[in-house]
Amino acid sequence: MKILPNKTITDVSGFLASGIHSGIRKSGKKDLAVIYSEKEAIAAAALTTNKVKAAPVLVTMQNLKSESIQAIVVNSGVANACTGAKGIENAKQMVEQVADCLHISNEKVLVSSTGLIGTQLPMEKVLPGIEKACSKLSHNGGKDAAEAILTTDTFKKTIAVEVELGGKPVTISGIAKGSGMIHPNMATMLSFIMTNVKMSKSLLNQLFKESVVDSYNMISVDGDSSTNDMAIILANGMAENPLLDENSEDISKFKEALDFVNKELAKMIAKDGEGASKWMEVSLYHAPSKESARVFARSVVSSNLVKAAIFGSDANWGRIMCALGYADADCDLSKVDIFFGNKEDKIQVVKNGIGLLFDENKVKEILDQSFVNIIIDLKSGEYQAKAWGCDLTYEYVKISGNYRK
Amino acid sequence: MKILPNKTITDVSGFLASGIHSGIRKSGKKDLAVIYSEKEAIAAAALTTNKVKAAPVLVTMQNLKSESIQAIVVNSGVANACTGAKGIENAKQMVEQVADCLHISNEKVLVSSTGLIGTQLPMEKVLPGIEKACSKLSHNGGKDAAEAILTTDTFKKTIAVEVELGGKPVTISGIAKGSGMIHPNMATMLSFIMTNVKMSKSLLNQLFKESVVDSYNMISVDGDSSTNDMAIILANGMAENPLLDENSEDISKFKEALDFVNKELAKMIAKDGEGASKWMEVSLYHAPSKESARVFARSVVSSNLVKAAIFGSDANWGRIMCALGYADADCDLSKVDIFFGNKEDKIQVVKNGIGLLFDENKVKEILDQSFVNIIIDLKSGEYQAKAWGCDLTYEYVKISGNYRK
């Protein structure tokens, strides 16, 4: 696998995109993106588990039943959630407008929205906006699309990799919209992955589902997602590699590349948490099961108290113990070791569940970095997981407390 | 039932208390309390469900098995959690010292701690401190005890009520130590209730357990508690009312008074959340079950985004919908109505899951108050619940990020 620097989704053969300002956002920022696949693509998706689902989520759920997908339309600024029958109608109109402009059938179009809940979309701006975005589709439009899906994000999130399958170079690239909100279980998260791999739909489904669990779900707690969360992958087969299916030997090579793309985007989302001054990785080792490893890691990275301690560069490991203790997973926590720092250069602060004397200044140096690694060794099994998050800052409270203003 | 203004636990016949500075806290603040019952009392308790239990919790669990209890010793400043065998030894020594000073047996003494996790208690200060506190026990010491159990709390939490049972006045009074940390599922919560009621132990157990569920557990999420959480009730029988047991007609009268005491203390804890500028009550009506009512109400009151919106006086009801949607309970949320304000003077912002046009200025007036009431009507059943919390402020991040400094 190799990383393709500065490349994005429109560098994947067969994909065009655009991102424009339609007028939904009053700030003048780009607020509408269209992604188009020249060939019919197969799709897989992970949609929000929140019981309150935004209108675009409901419409996209429906259209994901079609055999193939050719376009995705995304707007920022208005979430089109809690908007009733009119909201559904508007999401459907967005789909129809894209289908009309691109001369494809409605069911080949997916729709996604992010922004304020409870406001109706200004369709008099959205519909001409879609027309404009469709007319601007190009092989250079990926970065504009990456920009148009953002809300309070401070940087565009995009990544591209190449992997060789059966002698053919296959590209995977994604763009994402980050945690508008710092708290993992409320992040509105959008991610759109394009690949030219030739693959069976069932395998694409399986691999994408698995990949989401260890990437986006490790920043956004499963079952605790926002009204609009959506991760979608389209595969158009244009790499012309030998068809990848459940019996192919190359599965792991593709899976590794797909996992990399999703994890990198997930990390960017964590890094760009609203108001964040630092971001952190929690590496959890030797858990009794894969799922418990995830639950423990997520519990630590989601703790307000841990987040605030990281903000204050305070080596308050008791809060990590506390977050492990109330996590909904079983393990004997009297064996846990905790370290701050990276694998090569770390300082142990807890041994067998009990605090050690440690050099506070050295740990403060580690915690003063913009990236903080917390290593937890449960010494109770063979499984590991990583979770990502950011600190809790004054700035977060300020942004989050005045979101609508 | 009548409220007894300015009365506290030592106004319940037969109870003495004291609160002193032993030297655990460097600030010179009171840090050690002893509560003593002249007569042997029966006890009931709710202890933390965190898998990481502090040493005093483990020792108290053991001593709660005895037939009767006569004393509780509590220190603030050091939680004696994650302190290993030495921590257990120290908690036991605290018990022994109280027993020695008061000439009672060890198993009649309960022990409780709150403060920083991972530090050993300075026993050279604690043991003389206990001796001093025991020598100062008095019928006026309740308020000193209420003060000595505090950490970052800004006011003493105490309440007392009287109820007549079989012609005899029965008193119930409690003191509590609040949410050092604003986030409900991490609040370290201590509560000590004294009553002179004459009651069977099984009934006391049952009523206290029920009462905790709708009071302290509605600010501190069940199963998500800190290493040191503890709520204890002692009943010494000195009111000489006819014995209350499962067959008594007066149960509901006593229960009402007990619930009042616990809920008032729970509300004080919410009000005094770390760095809080406002506190809020979430009143949830017409849920399909009692438990789902609790889960939905707690989900809203625990949401960082709702808390930050309340801080910013932002009528961002979408965040309330979102928190209802990811709550782990079932209900058709397309029927939900949401109001801000109190029952008599409220403004509806959501009807049947969809936002209404409302007077933003009027809602802002409501949200600018120091107490904010959020009313949620699920219109899906007969059950209701209330939950309490506070806003998320700059001040919280500041205090929480520098807790150890």
Boltz contact constraints between the chains, C-beta under 6 A:
constraints:
  - contact:
      token1: [A, 50]
      token2: [B, 325]
      max_distance: 6.0
  - contact:
      token1: [A, 50]
      token2: [B, 326]
      max_distance: 6.0
  - contact:
      token1: [A, 51]
      token2: [B, 325]
      max_distance: 6.0
  - contact:
      token1: [A, 51]
      token2: [B, 333]
      max_distance: 6.0
  - contact:
      token1: [A, 52]
      token2: [B, 321]
      max_distance: 6.0
  - contact:
      token1: [A, 52]
      token2: [B, 325]
      max_distance: 6.0
  - contact:
      token1: [A, 52]
      token2: [B, 333]
      max_distance: 6.0
  - contact:
      token1: [A, 82]
      token2: [B, 321]
      max_distance: 6.0
  - contact:
      token1: [A, 82]
      token2: [B, 353]
      max_distance: 6.0
  - contact:
      token1: [A, 82]
      token2: [B, 354]
      max_distance: 6.0
  - contact:
      token1: [A, 82]
      token2: [B, 355]
      max_distance: 6.0
  - contact:
      token1: [A, 84]
      token2: [B, 354]
      max_distance: 6.0
  - contact:
      token1: [A, 117]
      token2: [B, 318]
      max_distance: 6.0
  - contact:
      token1: [A, 118]
      token2: [B, 318]
      max_distance: 6.0
  - contact:
      token1: [A, 118]
      token2: [B, 355]
      max_distance: 6.0
  - contact:
      token1: [A, 181]
      token2: [B, 305]
      max_distance: 6.0
  - contact:
      token1: [A, 183]
      token2: [B, 304]
      max_distance: 6.0
  - contact:
      token1: [A, 186]
      token2: [B, 305]
      max_distance: 6.0
  - contact:
      token1: [A, 224]
      token2: [B, 326]
      max_distance: 6.0
  - contact:
      token1: [A, 226]
      token2: [B, 322]
      max_distance: 6.0
  - contact:
      token1: [A, 227]
      token2: [B, 322]
      max_distance: 6.0
  - contact:
      token1: [A, 304]
      token2: [B, 183]
      max_distance: 6.0
  - contact:
      token1: [A, 305]
      token2: [B, 181]
      max_distance: 6.0
  - contact:
      token1: [A, 305]
      token2: [B, 186]
      max_distance: 6.0
  - contact:
      token1: [A, 308]
      token2: [B, 397]
      max_distance: 6.0
  - contact:
      token1: [A, 308]
      token2: [B, 400]
      max_distance: 6.0
  - contact:
      token1: [A, 308]
      token2: [B, 401]
      max_distance: 6.0
  - contact:
      token1: [A, 311]
      token2: [B, 401]
      max_distance: 6.0
  - contact:
      token1: [A, 312]
      token2: [B, 401]
      max_distance: 6.0
  - contact:
      token1: [A, 312]
      token2: [B, 402]
      max_distance: 6.0
  - contact:
      token1: [A, 314]
      token2: [B, 404]
      max_distance: 6.0
  - contact:
      token1: [A, 316]
      token2: [B, 404]
      max_distance: 6.0
  - contact:
      token1: [A, 318]
      token2: [B, 117]
      max_distance: 6.0
  - contact:
      token1: [A, 318]
      token2: [B, 118]
      max_distance: 6.0
  - contact:
      token1: [A, 321]
      token2: [B, 52]
      max_distance: 6.0
  - contact:
      token1: [A, 321]
      token2: [B, 82]
      max_distance: 6.0
  - contact:
      token1: [A, 322]
      token2: [B, 226]
      max_distance: 6.0
  - contact:
      token1: [A, 322]
      token2: [B, 227]
      max_distance: 6.0
  - contact:
      token1: [A, 325]
      token2: [B, 50]
      max_distance: 6.0
  - contact:
      token1: [A, 325]
      token2: [B, 51]
      max_distance: 6.0
  - contact:
      token1: [A, 325]
      token2: [B, 52]
      max_distance: 6.0
  - contact:
      token1: [A, 326]
      token2: [B, 50]
      max_distance: 6.0
  - contact:
      token1: [A, 326]
      token2: [B, 224]
      max_distance: 6.0
  - contact:
      token1: [A, 333]
      token2: [B, 51]
      max_distance: 6.0
  - contact:
      token1: [A, 333]
      token2: [B, 52]
      max_distance: 6.0
  - contact:
      token1: [A, 353]
      token2: [B, 82]
      max_distance: 6.0
  - contact:
      token1: [A, 354]
      token2: [B, 82]
      max_distance: 6.0
  - contact:
      token1: [A, 354]
      token2: [B, 84]
      max_distance: 6.0
  - contact:
      token1: [A, 355]
      token2: [B, 82]
      max_distance: 6.0
  - contact:
      token1: [A, 355]
      token2: [B, 118]
      max_distance: 6.0
  - contact:
      token1: [A, 392]
      token2: [B, 397]
      max_distance: 6.0
  - contact:
      token1: [A, 394]
      token2: [B, 394]
      max_distance: 6.0
  - contact:
      token1: [A, 394]
      token2: [B, 397]
      max_distance: 6.0
  - contact:
      token1: [A, 397]
      token2: [B, 308]
      max_distance: 6.0
  - contact:
      token1: [A, 397]
      token2: [B, 392]
      max_distance: 6.0
  - contact:
      token1: [A, 397]
      token2: [B, 394]
      max_distance: 6.0
  - contact:
      token1: [A, 400]
      token2: [B, 308]
      max_distance: 6.0
  - contact:
      token1: [A, 401]
      token2: [B, 308]
      max_distance: 6.0
  - contact:
      token1: [A, 401]
      token2: [B, 311]
      max_distance: 6.0
  - contact:
      token1: [A, 401]
      token2: [B, 312]
      max_distance: 6.0
  - contact:
      token1: [A, 402]
      token2: [B, 312]
      max_distance: 6.0
  - contact:
      token1: [A, 404]
      token2: [B, 314]
      max_distance: 6.0
  - contact:
      token1: [A, 404]
      token2: [B, 316]
      max_distance: 6.0
